[in-house]
């Protein structure tokens, strides 16, 4: 059986190194190429040097050339860079796993358009546990649909540049859809001053940034005399890497289509 050849961008970053390590340990996948930005100190090094494992795949900044050696690219960078990588993948006929968050509507539209030509898994969180939580939230919201105030609290490391997190926003979308609400109309992002009594139809979001927190998410259903909380905490980036590789295996052999981790895990 031919192994699916994986390419990883952002090789010098924490997530990039985690992806490289996970890919090198995976029996169904092979590491075909690794990339980083021009001028990065890891350019010219081998993937093996970055993670202390055996691999002679050299880090390059030439994505267009490197795509010839892979079947699927995994991207956890930033929206502008990801959209550039997406277009190159589209031209080369290479599938892409997008774990980048913070896209505006225009970026999401570009991803959907590219999916007509190549297979894409686009998800705000690749961790299997988080995607199970999405399913649990849908069930909980449908049952606790009256008399419960809903708050989403998320915490991440000090280096994260977008807020609320893509995962928290996706949680909000799941909740709003289950309650037949429009998240754009019912979301409240932070509170300050004399806010007045809470509108029971709203979904609140609170954001914490500090230290090296990998990712904590809690949804609170607050009723009278009781509170239900559904929480996911990531202690490392490994779940994101393992989920991404599972997504890569999922799109192997597919010609096109836009998928998320609910599709990958068969939760629809």
C-alpha positions in Angstrom: 0.0 0.0 0.0 1.4 3.4 -1.0 1.6 5.8 1.9 0.0 9.3 1.6 2.8 11.8 1.4 2.4 14.7 3.8 3.8 18.3 3.6 3.9 20.5 6.7 4.3 24.3 6.7 5.6 26.3 9.6 8.2 23.6 10.4 10.1 25.7 12.8 7.1 26.5 15.0 5.8 24.5 18.0 2.9 23.1 16.0 5.0 22.4 13.0 7.5 20.3 15.0 4.7 18.4 16.7 3.2 17.6 13.2 6.6 16.4 11.9 7.1 14.1 14.9 3.6 12.7 14.7 3.9 12.1 10.9 7.2 10.3 11.3 5.6 8.0 13.8 2.6 7.3 11.6 2.7 3.9 9.7 0.2 5.0 7.1 1.7 8.3 6.2 5.1 9.5 5.0 6.8 12.9 5.3 7.3 14.2 1.8 8.2 17.9 2.4 8.6 20.5 5.1 8.4 24.3 4.7 9.0 27.5 6.5 9.1 31.2 5.6 12.0 32.7 3.7 14.8 33.7 6.2 13.7 31.3 8.8 16.7 29.8 10.7 15.4 26.3 10.1 15.7 26.6 6.3 18.2 24.0 5.1 17.9 21.8 8.2 16.4 18.4 8.0 13.1 17.5 9.7 15.0 14.9 11.7 17.2 17.7 13.2 14.1 19.6 14.3 12.5 16.8 16.2 15.4 14.4 17.1 14.3 11.6 14.8 15.5 10.0 11.6 14.5 12.0 8.5 16.5 13.5 5.7 13.6 15.7 4.4 15.1 19.2 4.1 13.2 22.3 5.2 12.6 24.7 2.2 10.8 27.9 1.5 9.8 26.9 -2.0 6.3 25.6 -1.5 5.4 25.6 -5.2 8.3 23.2 -5.9 7.7 21.1 -2.8 4.1 20.4 -3.6 5.3 18.1 -6.4 6.5 15.6 -3.7 3.3 15.4 -1.6 -0.4 14.4 -1.7 -1.6 16.6 1.2 -0.4 19.8 2.9 -1.1 20.5 6.6 -1.3 24.2 7.4 -1.5 25.7 10.9 -0.2 29.2 10.1 -2.0 32.5 9.7 -4.9 33.4 7.4 -3.0 35.4 4.8 -0.3 32.8 4.5 -2.8 29.9 4.4 -4.8 31.5 1.6 -1.6 31.8 -0.5 -0.7 28.2 0.2 -4.3 27.2 -0.6 -4.0 28.7 -4.1 -0.8 26.9 -4.8 -2.4 23.6 -3.6 -5.3 24.3 -5.9 -3.0 24.8 -8.9 -1.0 21.7 -8.1 -4.0 19.5 -7.3 -2.9 18.8 -3.8 -5.3 18.4 -0.9 -5.0 20.6 2.2 -5.8 20.3 5.9 -6.5 23.8 7.3 -6.2 24.2 11.1 -5.6 28.0 10.8 -8.2 30.2 12.5 -9.2 33.8 12.3 -10.4 33.9 8.7 -12.8 36.7 7.6 -15.8 35.8 5.5 -13.8 36.4 2.3 -11.2 33.9 3.3 -13.8 31.2 4.1 -15.4 31.8 0.7 -12.0 31.3 -1.0 -11.6 28.0 0.9 -15.1 26.9 -0.3 -14.3 27.8 -3.8 -11.0 25.9 -3.8 -12.8 22.8 -2.5 -14.5 22.5 -5.9 -11.1 21.4 -7.3 -9.2 19.8 -4.4 -10.2 18.0 -1.2 -10.0 20.2 1.9 -10.6 19.5 5.6 -11.2 22.9 7.3 -11.8 22.9 11.0 -11.3 25.3 13.9 -10.0 22.5 16.0 -8.5 19.2 14.9 -8.6 17.5 18.3 -10.8 14.4 18.4 -12.0 15.3 21.9 -13.0 18.8 21.0 -15.1 17.5 18.1 -16.8 15.1 20.4 -17.6 18.1 22.6 -19.2 19.8 19.6 -21.6 16.8 19.4 -22.3 16.9 23.1 -23.0 20.7 23.0 -25.6 20.1 20.3 -27.4 17.6 22.4 -27.1 19.6 25.6 -28.4 22.8 23.9 -31.5 21.0 22.6 -32.3 19.6 26.0 -31.4 22.8 28.0 -33.2 25.1 25.6 -35.3 26.9 28.3 -34.3 28.5 31.6 -30.5 28.2 31.0 -28.1 31.0 30.3 -25.2 29.9 28.1 -21.6 31.2 28.5 -18.5 30.1 26.5 -15.2 30.6 28.3 -11.8 30.0 26.6 -8.2 30.4 27.6 -5.1 30.3 25.4 -1.4 31.2 25.6 -0.2 34.8 25.4 1.0 34.4 21.8 -2.5 33.7 20.3 -3.5 36.6 18.0 -7.2 36.1 17.5 -10.1 36.2 20.0 -12.4 34.5 20.7 -10.6 31.4 19.5 -11.9 29.6 16.4 -13.0 26.7 18.6 -15.0 29.0 20.9 -16.7 30.6 17.9 -17.5 27.1 16.5 -19.0 26.1 19.8 -21.1 29.2 19.6 -22.3 28.3 16.1 -23.2 24.8 17.3 -25.2 26.1 20.2 -26.9 28.8 18.1 -27.9 26.3 15.4 -29.3 23.9 18.0 -31.3 26.7 19.6 -32.4 28.1 16.1 -30.7 31.4 16.8 -28.4 33.5 14.6 -25.0 33.8 16.4 -24.3 37.2 14.8 -27.4 38.5 16.5 -27.2 36.8 19.9 -23.5 36.7 20.7 -22.1 39.0 23.4 -18.3 39.3 23.4 -17.2 40.5 26.9 -19.0 42.8 29.3 -18.0 46.0 31.0 -19.7 48.7 33.1 -23.4 48.8 33.8 -24.7 46.2 31.4 -28.2 45.7 32.7 -29.9 42.4 33.3 -28.7 39.5 31.1 -30.8 38.9 28.0 -31.6 35.1 28.2 -31.5 34.8 24.4 -27.8 35.7 24.3 -24.7 33.5 24.2 -21.8 35.0 26.1 -18.1 34.7 25.3 -15.2 35.3 27.7 -11.5 35.3 26.6 -8.4 34.6 28.7 -4.9 35.0 27.4 -1.8 34.2 29.4 1.4 32.1 29.8 1.6 28.9 27.9 -2.0 27.7 28.1 -2.4 25.3 25.1 -6.2 25.6 25.0 -9.1 25.4 27.5 -12.7 25.6 26.5 -15.8 25.5 28.8 -19.4 25.9 28.0 -21.6 26.7 31.0 -25.4 26.1 31.0 -26.5 28.2 34.0 -30.0 27.5 35.4 -31.7 28.2 38.6 -30.2 26.0 41.3 -27.9 24.0 39.0 -25.2 24.5 36.4 -24.0 22.1 33.7 -20.5 22.5 32.4 -18.9 20.8 29.4 -15.1 21.3 29.3 -12.2 20.3 27.1 -8.6 21.0 28.1 -5.6 20.4 26.0 -2.3 19.9 27.8 -0.2 19.7 24.6 -0.6 20.3 20.9 -0.4 16.5 20.2 -4.2 16.1 19.9 -4.3 18.7 17.1 -1.5 17.0 15.3 -3.0 13.5 15.6 -6.4 14.8 14.4 -4.8 16.5 11.4 -3.1 13.2 10.4 -6.5 11.5 10.7 -7.9 14.1 8.4 -5.1 13.6 5.9 -6.0 9.9 5.8 -9.6 10.8 5.4 -9.1 12.8 2.2 -6.6 10.4 0.7 -7.9 9.4 -2.8 -10.7 12.0 -2.8 -10.8 14.4 -5.8 -12.4 17.4 -4.2 -14.8 18.5 -1.5 -15.0 20.6 1.7 -15.0 18.6 4.9 -14.6 19.3 8.6 -13.7 17.0 11.5 -17.3 16.0 12.1 -17.1 14.4 8.6 -13.7 12.8 9.4 -15.0 11.3 12.6 -18.3 10.2 11.2 -20.3 12.3 13.6 -22.8 13.7 11.1 
